[in-house]
Amino acid sequence: MLKRSLQQLAFIEELDQLKSVLRKTSPISQNRKENSAEHSWQVVLSALILAEHSNEEIDVLKVVKMLVIHDTVEIDVGDTFHYLKTEDPDLYQKELAAAKRVFGLLPKDQNEEFLDLWKEFEARQTPEAKFANAVDRLMAFILNRGNGGGTMLEYSITWDMIVAKNGHAKEGSEEIWKIIEALAKEVLEK
């Protein structure tokens, strides 16, 4: 049993590195970038609050698990700005290698569960993955609106770019997509 606990502890210690992975967005009204650990906390809490808006019935615990682990790959590959992900054709393979390394610290059963959840989130095929992705996309719009445009203005994000890179959110939640549309239009109109 001690071996299992030590493996779990090694994984938990590794996760501390998410606190130093800086993202492009800033917390509302703060002059610094948010880190991936902060993002993970906020997106999980948001999923719990917004779960009633999923298009389909979902296992909320499964959604929470997906959201809390989906960015662990950033420990190795860093945060890639959402609108630039297609510029690295090897990004998925790099993130998969990172997922295998980080989750590989865990005992075999948890390693397999987390790797499967990570892949499911990335594939966006199940109701849980669709909803988790919708909530994940929403967070950037909340922060950008709260910061007077934030990265949307900094990177000259257009409406067409927003629809192309975030339109999949409506597959998980029509309501969340409506919120994204409203927040984005508010920023773009300014």
N, C-alpha and C positions, 0 to 999 in steps of 0.2 A: 504493500500500500504506500509506503514512503516514496518509492520510485514514481508512482503516479502523481502524488502530491508535489514532488519536486519538479516534474515536467509541467504541471499546471502553474506552479510558481514561476518557472522560467518564462512561460508565455505571458503571465500577468506582468512580470518585470519588463519584458520586451515591449508591451503595449505602452509603457510610460513614454516611449519615444514619440508617440503621436502628439504629445504636448509640445514638441519642438518642430513639428511639420507645419509650416505656415501656409495658409491658403491665400487666395487673391482677395477675398472679401474681408471687410472689417466688421467687428461687432458694432452695433448701432451706437453712434455718438462717441466712438473711441478712435483715437488716432494710432491704431495698430492693426495688424492683420490677425484674424482669428486663427487658432490652430485646429488641427484635425480632431483632437480630443474634445474640444469645445463643440465643434460641429456634430460629432457623434452624439454627445449628450443632448443637444438641442433637437436634432432630427429624431431621436428616439422618443423624447418627450412629446414632440409634435405629432408623431405617429399615434401615440396613445390618445392624444386629445382629438385627433381628426379621424380616427378609425371608422367612425360612423359614416364617413363620407366615401368609403370605398365603393366602387361600382358593384363589387361582388362580395359575398361573405368571405371573410378572411380569418386565419388563425393569427391573432394579434401578437402572440408570443413569438411566432415564426417571423413576423414582420420585424419585431424588435430585435431578434437575433440577427437578421440580415443587416439591418441598419447599423447595429453596434459593431459589426465586424467588416462591413463592406469597404471601409477605408483603411483597414489595417495594412493593406499593400503599400500605402503611402510611406510606411516606415522605410521601405527599400527604394521606391521609385519616386517619392515626393508627390505633391499634389499637382495634377495637370489641369489647367484651366479648361473648363467644360467646352468652350468654343474652339479650343486648339487641339482637342484629342485626336482628330483625324489627321493631324500633321505628323503623327508618329505611327506609322503602320504596324510597328512592333509593340505598341503599348499593351495590348491585351496579353501577349506572351510574356512581357516583362512583369505585368501585374500577376499573372498566373504563377510565374516562378516565385514571386514575392509571397503570394498566398501559400504556396506549397512550403516555402521555407518557414514562414511565421507560424502557420498552423501546424507544421511539422514538429514544433516544440511541444505540442500537446500529446497526451496519450492517443493511441491509434484511433479509438472510437470517436473522440472529440475532434481530432484532426480531420477525419473523414466527414463528420457532420458539418464542421465549419467550412471546409473546402466545398462541399456540396451546396451549402447555403450561399456561399460567395458566387459560385458559378450560376446558381439559380437567379440571384439578384442581377447579375450581368446579362443573363439571357432574356430577362423580362417577359417570360412566357406564362408564369403562374399568376393567379390573382394576388398572392402575397408580394411577389416580385414587382408586379405592375404598380401596386399601391405604394410599396416601399420606394420605388423610383420616383413616383409622383411627389411624395413628401420630400424626398431628397432634393428634387428640383425646386420645390417651393422655397426652400430655405434661402437660396441666393436672392430670390426676388424680395423676400421680406427684408433681408439685410440691405440690399441695394436701395430699396425705397426708403428705408430708415436712414440711409446715408446720402440722401439727395441724388441718387443715381449710381453712386459707387462705381463698380467695375463696368456697369452697362455704359456709362458715359466715358470712362477711362479707355475702354476698348472699342468705342463706337459701335456698340451692339445695335442692330436694326431689328425691326419687327419681323422681317423675313428670317433672320438668323434665330430669333427667339422661337418662332414656330418650328423651324427645321430641327433645332437642337433640343426642344423641350415639348413639342407637341405630343409625344408619347405619354405625357403625364395624364392626358385625358383617358387613356386606356385603363389606368388605375383608379382615377377619380375625376369624374366630370366637374365636380365642385371645386376640387383643387385646381384644375385647369382654368376654371372661371376666375379663381382668385389670382392665379399667375397672370392671366390676361389683363385683369384690372390693375394689378400692381405694375406690370410692364408698361401698359398704356399711360398710366399716371406719370411714370418716370419719363417716358419718351415724349409726352406732351410738354413737359417742362423744358 
